[in-house]
Amino acid sequence: QVHLVESGGGLVQPGGSLRLTCEASGSIFGTNHMGWYRPGVGDRRELVATATDSGSTNYADSAKGRCTISRDNSKSSVYIQMNNLKPAATAVYYCYFLGTNPSFPLSAYWGQGVQVTVSS
């Protein structure tokens, strides 16, 4: 079992910045993807950004140029720096963990979500 704890959300004015943190604990087993998602159409969640333990990153087009994802593997943590925030970025952001150790089945976990509100 993997537990994800998110922090860093809150209220920010348009054009402002936030840095979200997600720390994983439990059965991490070394290799994994971690990242951030937000609600999409219907009940779906859409990618914001993800990063592998080896440093590969993937961004949604809407996040490019405004968001930077990074990891600290020693802390089993992933961060996302969000700059020049727009009101449309207002959402609950969910930390995502995908265990990719080939000795185990792929296992996905979600954090509880952290609120980001962009408003004057």
C-alpha positions as CSV (number, residue, x, y, z in Angstrom):
1,Q,0.0,0.0,0.0
2,V,1.2,3.5,-0.9
3,H,0.0,6.6,1.0
4,L,0.2,10.0,-0.6
5,V,0.1,13.2,1.3
6,E,-0.3,16.5,-0.6
7,S,0.3,20.0,0.6
8,G,0.9,23.5,-0.8
9,G,-2.5,24.4,-2.2
10,G,-4.5,27.4,-1.4
11,L,-5.7,30.7,-2.7
12,V,-3.6,32.7,-5.1
13,Q,-4.3,35.7,-7.3
14,P,-4.1,35.5,-11.1
15,G,-0.6,35.6,-12.2
16,G,0.6,34.2,-8.9
17,S,2.4,31.0,-8.2
18,L,2.0,27.9,-6.0
19,R,4.2,24.9,-5.4
20,L,2.4,21.6,-4.6
21,T,4.1,18.8,-2.7
22,C,3.3,15.1,-2.6
23,E,5.1,12.7,-0.4
24,A,4.7,9.0,-0.8
25,S,5.2,6.4,1.9
26,G,4.7,2.7,2.1
27,S,5.4,0.0,-0.5
28,I,7.1,2.2,-3.0
29,F,9.6,-0.4,-4.3
30,G,11.9,2.0,-6.1
31,T,10.6,2.4,-9.6
32,N,7.5,4.5,-10.1
33,H,5.8,7.3,-11.9
34,M,4.5,10.2,-9.8
35,G,2.6,13.2,-10.9
36,W,-0.4,15.5,-10.8
37,Y,-3.8,15.3,-12.2
38,R,-6.9,17.4,-12.1
39,P,-10.6,16.8,-12.9
40,G,-11.4,16.6,-16.5
41,V,-14.6,15.9,-18.4
42,G,-17.2,14.1,-16.4
43,D,-15.6,11.8,-13.8
44,R,-12.3,11.6,-15.6
45,R,-9.1,13.1,-14.4
46,E,-6.7,14.7,-16.8
47,L,-2.9,14.8,-16.7
48,V,-1.1,17.9,-15.5
49,A,2.4,16.5,-15.3
50,T,4.2,13.2,-14.4
51,A,7.7,12.2,-13.7
52,T,9.5,8.9,-13.5
53,D,12.0,8.0,-10.8
54,S,14.7,8.2,-13.5
55,G,13.8,11.8,-14.4
56,S,11.6,11.5,-17.5
57,T,8.8,14.0,-17.5
58,N,5.5,14.5,-19.3
59,Y,3.3,17.6,-19.4
60,A,-0.1,18.4,-20.6
61,D,0.0,21.0,-23.3
62,S,-1.8,23.4,-21.1
63,A,0.8,23.0,-18.4
64,K,3.8,23.6,-20.6
65,G,5.5,26.9,-19.9
66,R,3.7,27.4,-16.6
67,C,4.4,24.2,-14.7
68,T,7.5,22.4,-13.7
69,I,7.5,19.0,-12.1
70,S,10.4,17.7,-10.1
71,R,11.2,14.9,-7.8
72,D,13.2,14.2,-4.7
73,N,13.6,10.4,-4.7
74,S,15.4,10.5,-1.3
75,K,12.1,11.9,0.1
76,S,9.8,9.9,-2.2
77,S,8.3,13.2,-3.1
78,V,7.1,15.0,-6.2
79,Y,6.6,18.7,-6.6
80,I,4.9,20.9,-9.1
81,Q,5.7,24.5,-9.4
82,M,2.9,26.4,-11.0
83,N,3.5,29.9,-12.3
84,N,1.4,32.6,-13.9
85,L,-1.8,30.9,-12.7
86,K,-5.1,31.7,-14.3
87,P,-8.6,31.3,-12.9
88,A,-9.1,28.3,-15.1
89,A,-6.5,26.5,-13.1
90,T,-8.8,26.5,-10.1
91,A,-9.3,22.8,-9.3
92,V,-8.6,20.0,-6.9
93,Y,-5.2,18.6,-7.8
94,Y,-4.5,15.0,-7.1
95,C,-1.2,13.4,-6.6
96,Y,-0.7,10.2,-8.5
97,F,1.6,7.2,-7.9
98,L,2.1,4.3,-10.3
99,G,4.3,1.5,-9.1
100,T,6.3,0.2,-12.1
101,N,8.7,-2.3,-10.5
102,P,8.6,-5.3,-12.9
103,S,8.4,-7.7,-10.0
104,F,5.0,-6.5,-9.1
105,P,1.8,-5.7,-10.9
106,L,1.3,-2.1,-11.8
107,S,-0.4,-0.4,-8.9
108,A,-1.9,3.0,-9.0
109,Y,-2.7,5.2,-6.0
110,W,-4.2,8.6,-5.6
111,G,-3.9,11.3,-3.0
112,Q,-6.9,12.9,-1.4
113,G,-6.4,16.1,-3.5
114,V,-5.4,19.6,-2.7
115,Q,-7.4,22.6,-3.6
116,V,-6.0,25.3,-5.8
117,T,-8.1,28.5,-6.2
118,V,-7.0,31.3,-8.5
119,S,-9.1,34.4,-7.8
120,S,-8.6,38.1,-7.3
